């Protein structure tokens, strides 16, 4: 059924970028959104997170005088802050977030907007994200975590054989390609600006769920992800690892029901200390090893602000929202993860030498 053009709500498409020209991905991404767009009511916002290449100039050249397109410059390379800057600049009823290594398939946004009309409580959604260079392989059909905060991507690297063809609720949507209803953020709040990068999407999704909204996969909305390399120096990589470590526990403290938090937080801290010893003794990487104890120190000093955020978030939670949220958590398998790390470090490495 064709929707009348006047009934298309405006979508603000926010593309996050850092050194996308240097990586050789930004031009293709922007051209895909501009040239292949078949949704009539949209604006395109590039948020540049303090790139050190000529991303701004290249984007200006591609955008030209197109009134739909604009650039927002983030003065620092902070991903979650950039997401909020894009949100602040957005005029649409819906805000769609994409990485700078994505491309659209036909009817992507039309199918998502139809889904929002079908599901009145839907606040956050993603489509089926396939690998850019092999459309038969899945990149993501949903995001989750286990009770200890380990991230899990549903369908990652699986062959797309029609096993994810139904609209389904998921715990969280991928930050690579998602869309949210802006009105829901009035109750939920924006991305946590203290996060920098890592877990900002999971944190927002948990807050959305605790307010009684839905998060869903809409597989008829298809897009592609290059899953390209990153442009990070060794020191920046260490900082990113640190932010992921602090944000993981921050997300648990802010959103988990108290009985679950008491049960899982000590285990997660123990895991951090174990990995620190592994990095020191086995990997012999002091800087990487220190990311976890330094994250724990940060958490101690920021406990008052985290508890205040928790009080605000959990004030709207109920047993029903907790039970529904936890239903979408991934199974926890600590020993399986330890085994995988051990085998990757010793067994697989030795096998590669034999071959």
C-alpha positions as CSV (number, residue, x, y, z in Angstrom):
1,X,0.0,0.0,0.0
2,X,1.4,3.3,-1.0
3,X,1.6,6.1,1.5
4,X,0.5,9.6,0.5
5,X,3.5,11.9,0.4
6,X,1.8,14.3,2.8
7,X,1.7,11.5,5.4
8,X,5.5,10.9,5.4
9,X,6.8,12.3,8.8
10,X,10.2,14.0,8.6
11,X,13.3,11.9,9.4
12,X,16.5,13.6,10.4
13,X,19.4,11.3,9.3
14,X,22.5,11.8,11.5
15,X,25.7,10.3,10.2
16,X,28.6,10.2,12.6
17,X,32.1,10.7,11.1
18,X,35.7,10.7,12.2
19,X,38.4,10.8,9.5
20,X,36.1,9.1,7.0
21,X,37.9,10.5,4.0
22,X,41.2,9.1,5.2
23,X,39.6,5.7,5.7
24,X,38.1,5.9,2.2
25,X,34.5,5.4,3.3
26,X,32.8,8.8,3.8
27,X,32.3,9.7,0.1
28,X,30.5,6.5,-0.8
29,X,28.3,6.7,2.3
30,X,27.2,10.3,1.7
31,X,26.5,9.6,-2.0
32,X,24.5,6.5,-1.1
33,X,22.2,8.5,1.1
34,X,21.9,11.5,-1.3
35,X,21.6,9.6,-4.6
36,X,19.7,6.5,-3.6
37,X,17.2,8.1,-1.1
38,X,13.6,7.2,-2.0
39,X,12.0,8.6,1.1
40,X,10.6,12.1,0.3
41,X,10.7,13.9,3.6
42,X,14.2,14.0,5.2
43,X,17.2,16.0,6.2
44,X,20.8,14.8,6.3
45,X,23.1,15.9,9.1
46,X,26.8,15.0,9.1
47,X,28.2,15.2,12.6
48,X,32.0,15.4,12.4
49,X,33.7,14.4,15.6
50,X,36.8,16.6,15.2
51,X,38.3,14.8,12.2
52,X,42.0,15.4,11.4
53,X,41.5,14.8,7.6
54,X,39.6,16.9,5.1
55,X,36.2,15.3,5.9
56,X,34.5,18.7,6.3
57,X,35.7,20.0,2.9
58,X,34.8,16.8,1.1
59,X,31.3,16.8,2.7
60,X,30.7,20.4,1.8
61,X,31.6,19.6,-1.8
62,X,29.3,16.6,-1.9
63,X,26.4,18.5,-0.2
64,X,26.8,21.6,-2.4
65,X,23.8,23.8,-2.0
66,X,21.4,21.0,-1.2
67,X,19.1,22.5,1.4
68,X,18.4,19.1,3.0
69,X,22.1,18.7,4.0
70,X,24.1,20.3,6.8
71,X,27.2,19.7,8.8
72,X,27.5,19.9,12.6
73,X,31.1,20.1,13.9
74,X,31.8,18.5,17.3
75,X,34.8,20.3,18.9
76,X,36.0,17.1,20.4
77,X,36.2,13.4,19.3
78,X,33.5,12.2,21.6
79,X,30.9,10.0,20.0
80,X,28.0,10.2,22.4
81,X,28.4,14.0,22.5
82,X,28.3,14.0,18.7
83,X,25.0,12.0,18.8
84,X,23.4,14.6,21.0
85,X,24.7,17.4,18.8
86,X,23.0,15.7,15.9
87,X,19.8,15.3,17.9
88,X,19.9,19.0,18.9
89,X,20.2,20.0,15.2
90,X,17.4,17.6,14.1
91,X,14.1,19.0,13.0
92,X,12.5,15.6,12.2
93,X,9.8,13.7,14.2
94,X,12.2,10.7,13.9
95,X,16.0,10.7,14.2
96,X,18.0,8.0,12.4
97,X,21.6,7.3,13.3
98,X,24.2,5.8,10.9
99,X,27.9,5.2,10.8
100,X,30.0,6.6,8.0
101,X,30.5,3.1,6.5
102,X,26.8,2.3,5.7
103,X,24.7,2.3,2.5
104,X,20.9,2.1,2.1
105,X,18.6,-0.4,0.3
106,X,15.4,0.7,-1.4
107,X,12.4,1.5,0.9
108,X,14.6,1.4,4.1
109,X,12.9,4.3,5.7
110,X,9.4,3.8,4.3
111,X,9.3,0.3,5.8
112,X,10.5,1.6,9.2
113,X,7.9,4.4,9.3
114,X,5.2,1.9,8.5
115,X,6.4,-0.2,11.5
116,X,6.1,2.8,13.8
117,X,2.5,3.2,12.6
118,X,1.8,-0.5,13.3
119,X,3.4,-0.5,16.8
120,X,2.3,2.5,18.8
121,X,4.7,1.8,21.7
122,X,7.7,1.5,19.4
123,X,10.4,4.0,20.2
124,X,13.7,2.5,18.8
125,X,14.2,0.2,15.8
126,X,16.7,-1.2,13.5
127,X,16.4,-3.0,10.2
128,X,18.4,-6.0,8.9
129,X,22.0,-4.9,8.6
130,X,24.0,-7.0,6.1
131,X,27.6,-7.1,5.2
132,X,28.4,-4.5,2.5
133,X,30.7,-6.8,0.5
134,X,28.6,-9.9,0.9
135,X,24.9,-9.3,1.1
136,X,24.3,-12.9,2.1
137,X,26.0,-12.5,5.5
138,X,24.4,-10.7,8.4
139,X,26.1,-7.9,10.3
140,X,23.4,-7.3,12.9
141,X,19.7,-8.1,13.5
142,X,19.7,-6.8,17.0
143,X,22.0,-6.1,20.0
144,X,22.0,-7.5,23.5
145,X,24.1,-8.0,26.6
146,X,24.3,-10.7,29.2
147,X,23.7,-10.1,32.9
148,X,27.4,-9.3,33.3
149,X,27.3,-6.6,30.6
150,X,29.1,-8.6,27.9
151,X,27.8,-7.3,24.5
152,X,26.2,-9.7,22.0
153,X,25.3,-9.0,18.4
154,X,22.4,-11.2,17.2
155,X,23.1,-12.9,13.8
156,X,26.6,-11.6,13.4
157,X,28.4,-13.4,10.5
158,X,25.6,-15.8,10.1
159,X,24.3,-16.6,6.6
160,X,21.0,-14.8,5.8
161,X,18.7,-17.7,5.2
162,X,15.4,-16.1,6.1
163,X,15.7,-16.9,9.8
164,X,15.1,-13.3,10.8
165,X,12.2,-12.3,8.6
166,X,9.6,-11.4,11.3
167,X,9.2,-8.1,13.1
168,X,10.5,-8.9,16.6
169,X,11.3,-7.2,19.8
170,X,15.0,-7.0,20.7
171,X,16.9,-5.6,23.7
172,X,18.7,-2.9,21.8
173,X,19.3,-1.6,18.3
174,X,22.7,-1.3,16.7
175,X,24.3,2.2,16.7
176,X,25.4,1.5,13.2
177,X,21.9,1.9,11.7
178,X,18.9,2.7,13.9
179,X,16.0,5.1,14.2
180,X,14.2,6.5,17.2
181,X,11.0,8.5,17.9
182,X,12.2,11.9,19.1
183,X,9.1,12.3,21.3
184,X,10.2,9.3,23.4
185,X,13.4,11.0,24.4
186,X,11.4,13.6,26.3
187,X,10.7,10.9,28.9
188,X,13.9,8.9,28.5
189,X,16.6,11.5,28.0
190,X,19.4,11.8,25.5
191,X,22.5,9.7,25.1
192,X,24.7,9.9,28.2
193,X,27.4,12.6,27.3
194,X,29.8,11.1,29.8
195,X,30.1,7.9,27.9
196,X,32.3,9.1,25.0
197,X,32.0,5.8,23.1
198,X,30.8,2.4,24.1
199,X,27.5,1.2,25.5
200,X,25.7,4.5,24.8
201,X,23.2,2.6,22.6
202,X,22.6,-0.1,25.1
203,X,22.2,2.4,27.9
204,X,19.6,4.4,25.9
205,X,17.7,1.2,24.9
206,X,17.5,0.0,28.5
207,X,16.1,3.4,29.6
208,X,13.6,3.2,26.7
209,X,12.5,-0.2,27.8
210,X,12.2,0.8,31.5
211,X,9.8,3.5,30.4
212,X,7.5,0.9,28.8
213,X,8.4,1.5,25.2
214,X,9.3,-1.1,22.6
215,X,12.6,-1.8,20.8
216,X,12.2,-3.8,17.6
217,X,13.9,-5.3,14.6
218,X,12.1,-4.6,11.3
219,X,13.8,-6.9,8.7
220,X,12.1,-5.4,5.7
221,X,14.3,-2.3,6.2
222,X,17.6,-3.4,4.8
223,X,21.0,-1.6,4.8
224,X,24.6,-2.5,4.4
225,X,27.7,-2.1,6.7
226,X,31.3,-2.1,5.5
227,X,32.6,-3.0,8.9
228,X,35.8,-1.2,8.0
229,X,39.0,-0.6,9.9
230,X,39.3,2.2,12.4
231,X,41.7,5.1,12.5
232,X,43.0,5.0,16.0
233,X,46.5,5.4,17.4
234,X,47.7,3.0,20.1
235,X,47.0,5.6,22.8
236,X,43.5,6.3,21.5
237,X,42.8,2.5,21.3
238,X,43.7,2.3,25.0
239,X,41.4,5.2,25.8
240,X,38.5,3.6,23.9
241,X,39.1,0.4,25.8
242,X,38.9,2.4,29.1
243,X,35.7,4.1,28.1
244,X,34.1,0.8,27.2
245,X,35.1,-0.7,30.6
246,X,33.7,2.2,32.6
247,X,30.6,2.5,30.5
248,X,29.8,-1.2,30.9
249,X,29.5,-1.0,34.7
250,X,27.9,2.5,34.5
251,X,25.2,1.0,32.4
252,X,24.7,-1.8,34.9
253,X,24.6,0.5,37.9
254,X,22.1,2.9,36.2
255,X,19.6,0.4,34.8
256,X,19.7,-3.0,36.5
257,X,17.2,-4.0,39.1
258,X,18.9,-4.0,42.6
259,X,18.9,-7.7,43.2
260,X,20.5,-8.4,39.8
261,X,23.0,-5.6,40.3
262,X,24.1,-7.0,43.7
263,X,24.5,-10.4,42.1
264,X,26.4,-9.4,39.0
265,X,28.5,-6.4,39.9
266,X,31.0,-8.3,42.1
267,X,31.4,-10.9,39.4
268,X,32.0,-8.3,36.8
269,X,34.6,-6.5,39.0
270,X,36.3,-9.9,39.5
271,X,36.3,-10.5,35.8
272,X,38.0,-7.1,35.3
273,X,40.7,-7.9,37.7
274,X,41.3,-11.3,36.1
275,X,41.6,-9.8,32.7
276,X,44.0,-7.2,34.1
277,X,46.3,-10.0,35.3
278,X,46.0,-11.8,31.9
279,X,47.0,-8.6,30.1
280,X,50.0,-8.1,32.4
281,X,51.3,-11.6,32.5
282,X,50.2,-13.2,29.2
283,X,49.9,-10.2,26.8
284,X,52.5,-8.1,28.6
285,X,50.6,-5.0,27.8
286,X,50.7,-2.7,30.8
287,X,48.7,0.2,29.3
288,X,45.9,-2.2,28.2
289,X,45.9,-3.9,31.6
290,X,45.5,-0.6,33.4
291,X,42.3,0.3,31.5
292,X,40.2,-1.9,33.8
293,X,41.5,-0.8,37.2
294,X,41.4,2.8,36.0
295,X,37.8,2.3,34.9
296,X,37.0,1.0,38.4
297,X,38.7,4.0,40.0
298,X,36.7,6.4,37.8
299,X,33.5,4.6,38.8
300,X,34.3,5.0,42.5
301,X,34.8,8.8,42.1
302,X,31.6,9.1,40.0
303,X,29.4,6.9,42.2
304,X,27.3,9.8,43.5
305,X,26.4,10.9,39.9
306,X,25.7,7.4,38.9
307,X,23.4,6.8,41.8
308,X,21.6,10.0,41.1
309,X,21.1,8.9,37.5
310,X,20.0,5.5,38.7
311,X,17.4,7.1,41.0
312,X,15.9,9.0,38.1
313,X,15.9,6.0,35.7
314,X,14.7,3.4,38.1
315,X,11.9,5.7,39.5
316,X,9.8,4.8,36.4
317,X,10.7,1.1,36.4
318,X,8.3,-1.7,37.5
319,X,8.4,-5.4,38.0
320,X,6.7,-5.8,34.6
321,X,9.2,-3.6,32.7
322,X,12.1,-5.3,34.5
323,X,10.9,-8.8,33.6
324,X,10.3,-7.8,30.0
325,X,13.7,-6.2,29.7
326,X,15.5,-9.2,31.2
327,X,13.7,-11.5,28.8
328,X,15.8,-10.1,26.0
329,X,19.2,-10.5,27.7
330,X,21.6,-12.9,26.1
331,X,22.5,-16.1,28.0
332,X,25.6,-15.7,30.2
333,X,28.5,-18.0,29.6
334,X,31.6,-16.8,31.5
335,X,33.5,-20.1,31.2
336,X,32.8,-20.3,27.5
337,X,34.3,-16.8,27.0
338,X,37.4,-17.7,29.1
339,X,37.8,-20.9,27.0
340,X,37.5,-18.9,23.8
341,X,40.1,-16.4,24.9
342,X,42.5,-19.2,26.0
343,X,42.1,-21.1,22.7
344,X,42.5,-18.0,20.6
345,X,45.7,-17.1,22.5
346,X,47.4,-20.5,22.6
347,X,45.6,-23.2,20.5
348,X,44.7,-21.3,17.4
349,X,48.0,-19.4,17.4
350,X,50.0,-22.6,17.6
351,X,47.8,-24.2,14.8
352,X,48.5,-21.2,12.5
353,X,52.2,-21.8,12.9
354,X,51.8,-25.5,12.0
355,X,50.0,-24.6,8.8
